């Protein structure tokens, strides 16, 4: 179904209902959205968050790397950025780990109204 993203999205609907917190299912949905030129950022954020919450830090790092081109669109929570940065650093992705640290730092230094 990789060459038929609309069919893939339809096929994933029951899986999302059966396994709503599965990072793997959300990852497949994100891939299908990307293939159909849809907005996958929210789904990627969800997949990374569920992977980190489930202790699957290497999986979260792999998802992030796969969708790195949309990293500025990801709405990752601070706690997820911290863990993701560590996971990325552990796999040798220093620049991506630094991006997580910088993102956290920029959230801390923002003033209200920015």
Backbone as JSON, one array per atom type, in Angstrom:
{
  "sequence": "XXXXXXXXXXXXXXXXXXXXXXXXXXXXXXXXXXXXXXXXXXXXXXXXXXXXXXXXXXXXXXXXXXXXXXXXXXXXXXXXXXXXXXXXXXXXXXXXXXXXXXXXXXXXXXXXXX",
  "N": [[0.8, -1.21, 0.0], [2.18, 1.11, -0.02], [2.48, 2.59, -2.33], [0.02, 3.57, -2.65], [-1.19, 5.83, -1.01], [-3.67, 6.87, -0.02], [-5.28, 4.61, 0.22], [-3.76, 3.26, 2.07], [-4.0, 4.94, 4.31], [-6.74, 4.6, 4.85], [-6.72, 1.87, 5.47], [-5.32, 1.92, 7.82], [-6.99, 3.02, 9.71], [-8.66, 1.21, 11.35], [-6.58, 0.02, 12.81], [-5.52, 2.17, 14.21], [-7.63, 2.64, 15.94], [-7.66, 0.26, 17.41], [-5.1, 0.22, 18.49], [-4.34, 2.77, 19.85], [-2.17, 4.06, 21.08], [0.11, 3.23, 19.91], [3.3, 3.68, 18.72], [4.29, 2.66, 16.34], [2.08, 2.31, 14.65], [1.23, 4.94, 14.36], [3.49, 5.94, 13.13], [3.38, 4.62, 10.65], [1.07, 5.81, 9.69], [1.96, 8.46, 9.49], [3.88, 8.19, 7.48], [2.21, 7.49, 5.33], [0.66, 9.8, 5.16], [2.64, 11.65, 4.47], [3.35, 10.62, 1.96], [1.06, 11.16, 0.58], [1.13, 13.83, 0.32], [0.11, 15.07, 2.52], [-0.32, 16.72, 5.75], [1.9, 15.7, 7.97], [3.03, 16.33, 10.39], [1.78, 16.53, 12.96], [1.1, 13.86, 13.42], [3.63, 12.67, 13.38], [4.75, 13.9, 15.62], [3.08, 12.77, 17.56], [3.73, 10.03, 17.28], [6.46, 10.03, 18.02], [6.22, 10.98, 20.65], [4.65, 8.91, 21.87], [6.43, 6.78, 21.55], [8.59, 7.62, 23.15], [7.3, 7.87, 25.65], [6.74, 5.22, 26.07], [9.21, 4.15, 26.57], [10.72, 3.57, 24.38], [13.09, 4.79, 23.27], [15.2, 4.63, 21.29], [13.65, 4.06, 19.02], [12.1, 6.37, 18.84], [14.1, 8.23, 18.24], [14.87, 7.28, 15.74], [12.53, 7.72, 14.27], [12.43, 10.51, 14.4], [14.76, 11.17, 12.92], [14.03, 10.15, 10.42], [11.99, 11.92, 9.71], [13.17, 14.37, 9.82], [13.28, 16.64, 8.21], [10.97, 18.03, 8.7], [11.23, 19.0, 11.24], [10.99, 21.51, 12.47], [8.31, 21.89, 12.53], [7.3, 20.17, 14.37], [5.58, 19.66, 17.37], [6.86, 19.12, 19.97], [6.85, 18.17, 23.37], [8.52, 19.61, 26.22], [9.64, 17.67, 27.97], [9.81, 15.53, 26.25], [11.59, 16.5, 24.33], [13.93, 16.62, 25.86], [14.49, 13.89, 26.45], [14.56, 12.83, 23.88], [16.72, 14.23, 22.78], [18.83, 13.11, 24.25], [18.63, 10.45, 23.39], [19.17, 10.74, 20.67], [21.79, 11.69, 20.8], [23.04, 9.45, 21.9], [22.95, 7.69, 19.79], [24.7, 8.8, 18.1], [24.0, 11.05, 16.68], [24.84, 13.93, 16.8], [24.37, 16.61, 15.93], [21.6, 16.7, 15.66], [20.84, 16.11, 18.26], [21.81, 18.4, 19.5], [20.1, 20.24, 18.32], [17.71, 19.63, 19.64], [18.42, 20.38, 22.26], [18.92, 23.12, 21.85], [16.37, 23.92, 21.09], [14.95, 23.5, 23.44], [16.3, 25.33, 25.07], [15.61, 27.71, 23.78], [12.93, 27.83, 24.35], [12.96, 28.31, 27.05], [14.15, 30.8, 27.24], [12.41, 32.53, 26.01], [10.24, 35.33, 26.22], [7.1, 36.23, 27.7], [4.52, 36.62, 25.29], [6.03, 36.36, 23.03]],
  "CA": [[0.0, 0.0, 0.0], [3.04, 2.29, 0.01], [2.28, 3.4, -3.53], [-1.37, 4.01, -2.61], [-1.3, 6.4, 0.34], [-5.06, 7.01, 0.44], [-5.71, 3.28, 0.65], [-3.02, 2.97, 3.3], [-4.63, 5.7, 5.4], [-7.99, 3.91, 5.17], [-6.39, 0.59, 6.1], [-4.78, 2.17, 9.16], [-8.04, 3.5, 10.64], [-8.98, 0.25, 12.42], [-5.4, -0.18, 13.66], [-5.44, 3.31, 15.12], [-8.64, 2.44, 16.98], [-7.25, -0.87, 18.23], [-3.81, 0.5, 19.13], [-4.22, 4.24, 19.76], [-0.91, 4.58, 21.63], [1.21, 2.52, 19.26], [4.11, 4.56, 17.87], [4.47, 2.05, 15.02], [0.89, 2.6, 13.83], [1.28, 6.37, 14.03], [4.57, 6.1, 12.16], [2.85, 4.21, 9.34], [0.14, 6.86, 9.27], [2.77, 9.61, 9.08], [4.46, 7.88, 6.16], [1.14, 7.56, 4.34], [0.33, 11.22, 5.0], [3.73, 12.26, 3.7], [3.26, 10.14, 0.58], [-0.11, 11.78, -0.06], [1.34, 15.27, 0.45], [-0.66, 15.57, 3.65], [0.46, 17.27, 6.86], [2.24, 14.6, 8.86], [3.74, 16.82, 11.58], [1.08, 16.16, 14.2], [1.21, 12.42, 13.57], [5.02, 12.39, 13.75], [4.86, 14.32, 17.02], [2.4, 11.75, 18.36], [4.52, 8.8, 17.23], [7.65, 10.23, 18.84], [5.78, 11.07, 22.05], [4.27, 7.59, 22.36], [7.64, 5.96, 21.63], [9.34, 8.06, 24.34], [6.51, 7.51, 26.84], [6.82, 3.77, 26.23], [10.58, 3.74, 26.79], [11.31, 3.16, 23.1], [13.86, 5.97, 22.88], [15.85, 4.47, 19.97], [12.62, 4.17, 17.98], [11.77, 7.8, 18.73], [15.21, 8.87, 17.53], [14.78, 6.84, 14.34], [11.4, 8.44, 13.67], [12.85, 11.9, 14.25], [15.7, 11.26, 11.8], [13.29, 9.94, 9.17], [11.16, 13.09, 9.41], [13.93, 15.53, 10.26], [12.99, 17.81, 7.36], [9.84, 18.78, 9.26], [11.45, 19.14, 12.68], [10.51, 22.81, 12.97], [6.84, 21.82, 12.62], [6.93, 19.24, 15.42], [5.2, 20.3, 18.63], [7.32, 18.21, 21.01], [6.85, 18.68, 24.73], [9.87, 19.77, 26.78], [10.14, 16.39, 28.49], [10.16, 14.69, 25.1], [12.81, 17.06, 23.74], [15.07, 16.22, 26.71], [14.77, 12.46, 26.26], [14.91, 12.64, 22.47], [18.09, 14.73, 22.61], [19.74, 12.1, 24.79], [18.58, 9.28, 22.51], [19.88, 11.09, 19.44], [23.21, 11.74, 21.13], [23.52, 8.08, 22.11], [23.12, 7.0, 18.5], [25.73, 9.5, 17.34], [23.43, 12.16, 15.91], [25.15, 15.08, 17.66], [23.73, 17.84, 15.45], [20.17, 16.61, 15.97], [20.74, 16.23, 19.72], [22.01, 19.82, 19.79], [18.87, 20.93, 17.93], [16.77, 19.44, 20.75], [18.89, 21.23, 23.37], [18.68, 24.51, 21.46], [14.92, 24.13, 21.1], [14.59, 23.64, 24.85], [16.87, 26.6, 25.54], [14.84, 28.83, 23.23], [11.65, 27.89, 25.05], [13.22, 28.86, 28.37], [14.55, 32.2, 27.15], [11.35, 33.36, 25.44], [9.47, 36.11, 27.16], [5.67, 36.19, 27.35], [4.13, 37.43, 24.14], [6.88, 36.06, 21.87]],
  "C": [[0.84, 1.27, 0.0], [2.85, 3.18, -1.2], [0.84, 3.89, -3.65], [-1.66, 4.62, -1.24], [-2.73, 6.55, 0.85], [-5.59, 5.68, 0.93], [-5.01, 2.89, 1.95], [-3.63, 3.68, 4.5], [-5.94, 5.05, 5.81], [-7.73, 2.6, 5.91], [-5.89, 0.77, 7.53], [-5.85, 2.59, 10.17], [-8.4, 2.48, 11.71], [-7.79, -0.02, 13.36], [-5.24, 0.94, 14.66], [-6.46, 3.2, 16.25], [-8.25, 1.32, 17.94], [-6.0, -0.56, 19.06], [-3.53, 2.01, 19.12], [-2.91, 4.81, 20.27], [0.31, 3.9, 21.02], [2.03, 3.47, 18.39], [4.28, 3.98, 16.46], [3.28, 2.34, 14.1], [0.89, 4.07, 13.43], [2.4, 6.67, 13.03], [4.09, 5.72, 10.76], [1.88, 5.26, 8.8], [0.91, 8.09, 8.79], [3.4, 9.39, 7.72], [3.41, 7.98, 5.06], [0.73, 9.01, 4.1], [1.39, 11.93, 4.18], [3.64, 11.87, 2.22], [2.09, 10.77, -0.17], [-0.05, 13.3, 0.0], [0.47, 15.89, 1.54], [0.27, 16.11, 4.73], [0.68, 16.17, 7.89], [2.83, 15.05, 10.18], [3.07, 16.4, 12.88], [1.2, 14.66, 14.47], [2.63, 12.01, 13.95], [5.26, 12.76, 15.21], [4.25, 13.27, 17.94], [3.21, 10.47, 18.41], [5.77, 8.91, 18.11], [7.28, 10.27, 20.32], [5.41, 9.71, 22.62], [5.49, 6.67, 22.49], [8.42, 6.33, 22.9], [8.6, 7.68, 25.63], [6.57, 6.02, 27.12], [8.24, 3.26, 26.42], [11.29, 3.28, 25.53], [12.11, 4.33, 22.51], [14.59, 5.8, 21.55], [14.85, 4.58, 18.81], [12.24, 5.63, 17.75], [12.84, 8.54, 17.95], [15.17, 8.52, 16.04], [13.65, 7.57, 13.61], [11.79, 9.89, 13.41], [13.77, 12.05, 13.05], [14.98, 11.09, 10.47], [12.52, 11.18, 8.74], [11.85, 14.39, 9.8], [13.62, 16.79, 9.45], [11.83, 18.63, 7.9], [10.0, 19.07, 10.74], [10.94, 20.45, 13.24], [8.99, 22.82, 13.15], [6.38, 20.91, 13.76], [6.67, 19.98, 16.72], [5.56, 19.37, 19.79], [7.31, 18.9, 22.37], [8.3, 18.76, 25.24], [10.44, 18.45, 27.25], [10.54, 15.47, 27.35], [11.43, 15.2, 24.42], [14.04, 16.63, 24.53], [15.47, 14.77, 26.43], [15.21, 12.19, 24.83], [16.34, 13.1, 22.21], [19.11, 13.72, 23.11], [19.79, 10.88, 23.87], [19.32, 9.54, 21.2], [21.39, 11.14, 19.67], [23.8, 10.34, 21.29], [23.71, 7.34, 20.8], [24.1, 7.73, 17.58], [25.24, 10.64, 16.47], [23.59, 13.45, 16.71], [24.44, 16.35, 17.22], [22.24, 17.84, 15.79], [19.93, 16.71, 17.47], [20.88, 17.7, 20.14], [20.76, 20.62, 19.42], [17.84, 20.82, 19.05], [17.14, 20.34, 21.93], [18.62, 22.7, 23.06], [17.2, 24.85, 21.51], [14.44, 24.32, 22.54], [15.07, 24.98, 25.39], [16.06, 27.78, 25.02], [13.49, 28.95, 23.89], [11.82, 28.55, 26.41], [13.47, 30.35, 28.3], [13.49, 33.1, 26.52], [10.64, 34.13, 26.55], [8.0, 36.01, 26.77], [5.35, 37.12, 26.18], [4.98, 37.17, 22.91], [6.39, 34.84, 21.16]]
}
